[in-house]
Amino acid sequence: SLLVERQTDTTSVQSTGISATVDSATLSTVSSHPKVSGTANGVDAVFITLADKGEGIWHSDMTVPVVAGKWSVTVSPDYALPAGQYSIIVSGPDNPQNTLPVLTTATLFVTPNN
């Protein structure tokens, strides 16, 4: 599994006007390389982490740009995700403590097409 290079800060972003969502329509998929999208306000980019049972197994190598309030990324483009349940963590931007504040989380369900 891939290691997450930066820690996420699970405390909420306090009254900064920064927020993010994950589009619910992208959270259930038969694809082993799912595309996940959402919205973000108050930031130019977000950082996406995929976790399995609390461990980071994939993260966006670069920040994911927010264009007109929207972001999207193909999760795990280099290897196929097995069927299962994964946590999506949307975080950013960096702060002086070099942590990434968690903006939102969601659950991704990957179900193979039988």
C-alpha positions as CSV (number, residue, x, y, z in Angstrom):
1,S,0.0,0.0,0.0
2,L,1.1,3.6,-0.5
3,L,1.9,5.7,2.4
4,V,0.4,9.1,2.9
5,E,3.3,11.6,3.0
6,R,1.5,14.3,4.9
7,Q,-0.6,14.1,8.0
8,T,-4.2,15.3,8.0
9,D,-5.5,17.3,10.8
10,T,-8.9,16.0,11.9
11,T,-9.9,19.2,13.7
12,S,-12.4,21.2,11.7
13,V,-11.5,24.3,9.8
14,Q,-12.8,27.0,12.0
15,S,-14.8,29.9,10.5
16,T,-12.5,30.5,7.6
17,G,-15.0,30.2,4.8
18,I,-13.2,27.1,3.5
19,S,-15.4,24.1,2.8
20,A,-15.7,21.1,0.5
21,T,-18.1,18.4,-0.5
22,V,-17.9,15.1,-2.4
23,D,-20.6,14.4,-5.0
24,S,-22.7,11.5,-3.7
25,A,-23.3,10.3,-7.3
26,T,-19.6,9.4,-7.5
27,L,-19.4,7.4,-4.3
28,S,-20.8,4.1,-5.6
29,T,-19.0,2.5,-8.6
30,V,-18.1,-0.7,-10.4
31,S,-14.9,0.9,-11.7
32,S,-11.6,-0.2,-10.1
33,H,-10.3,3.3,-11.1
34,P,-13.1,5.5,-10.0
35,K,-13.5,9.2,-10.7
36,V,-14.5,11.2,-7.7
37,S,-15.7,14.8,-7.7
38,G,-17.0,17.5,-5.5
39,T,-17.1,21.2,-4.7
40,A,-14.8,23.4,-2.7
41,N,-15.1,27.0,-1.5
42,G,-12.3,29.3,-0.3
43,V,-9.4,27.3,-1.8
44,D,-7.8,27.0,-5.2
45,A,-6.9,23.3,-4.8
46,V,-7.6,20.3,-2.5
47,F,-5.6,17.2,-1.6
48,I,-7.4,13.8,-1.8
49,T,-6.6,10.8,0.3
50,L,-8.1,7.3,-0.1
51,A,-8.0,5.2,3.1
52,D,-8.8,1.6,3.7
53,K,-9.5,0.7,7.4
54,G,-8.0,4.0,8.5
55,E,-4.7,3.6,6.6
56,G,-3.9,5.9,3.7
57,I,-3.5,3.7,0.6
58,W,-3.6,6.4,-2.2
59,H,-3.3,10.1,-2.3
60,S,-3.2,12.7,-5.1
61,D,0.4,13.3,-5.9
62,M,-0.3,17.0,-6.5
63,T,-3.1,19.1,-5.3
64,V,-6.3,18.8,-7.3
65,P,-7.3,22.1,-8.8
66,V,-10.6,23.7,-7.9
67,V,-12.1,25.3,-11.0
68,A,-15.3,27.3,-10.8
69,G,-15.9,25.8,-7.4
70,K,-15.5,22.1,-8.6
71,W,-12.8,19.5,-8.4
72,S,-12.4,15.9,-9.8
73,V,-9.8,13.2,-9.7
74,T,-9.4,9.7,-10.9
75,V,-8.6,7.7,-7.8
76,S,-5.9,5.1,-8.0
77,P,-5.0,5.4,-11.7
78,D,-1.9,3.2,-11.4
79,Y,-3.5,0.1,-9.9
80,A,-6.9,-1.5,-9.7
81,L,-8.8,-1.0,-6.4
82,P,-10.2,-4.3,-5.1
83,A,-13.9,-4.4,-4.2
84,G,-14.6,-2.8,-0.9
85,Q,-15.3,0.3,1.2
86,Y,-12.9,3.2,1.3
87,S,-12.8,6.5,3.0
88,I,-12.3,9.6,0.9
89,I,-10.6,12.5,2.7
90,V,-10.6,15.9,1.2
91,S,-8.1,18.2,2.8
92,G,-6.1,21.4,2.3
93,P,-4.6,23.9,2.2
94,D,-1.4,23.5,4.1
95,N,-1.2,25.5,7.3
96,P,1.8,26.8,9.3
97,Q,1.8,23.5,11.3
98,N,2.4,21.7,7.9
99,T,-0.7,19.6,8.3
100,L,-3.7,19.4,6.0
101,P,-6.9,20.4,7.6
102,V,-9.7,17.9,6.8
103,L,-12.5,19.7,4.9
104,T,-14.8,16.7,4.5
105,T,-14.9,12.9,4.4
106,A,-17.1,10.4,2.5
107,T,-17.3,6.7,1.9
108,L,-16.6,5.2,-1.5
109,F,-18.1,1.8,-2.4
110,V,-16.3,-0.2,-5.1
111,T,-18.5,-3.1,-6.3
112,P,-17.3,-5.2,-9.3
113,N,-19.8,-5.6,-12.1
114,N,-20.8,-9.3,-12.2
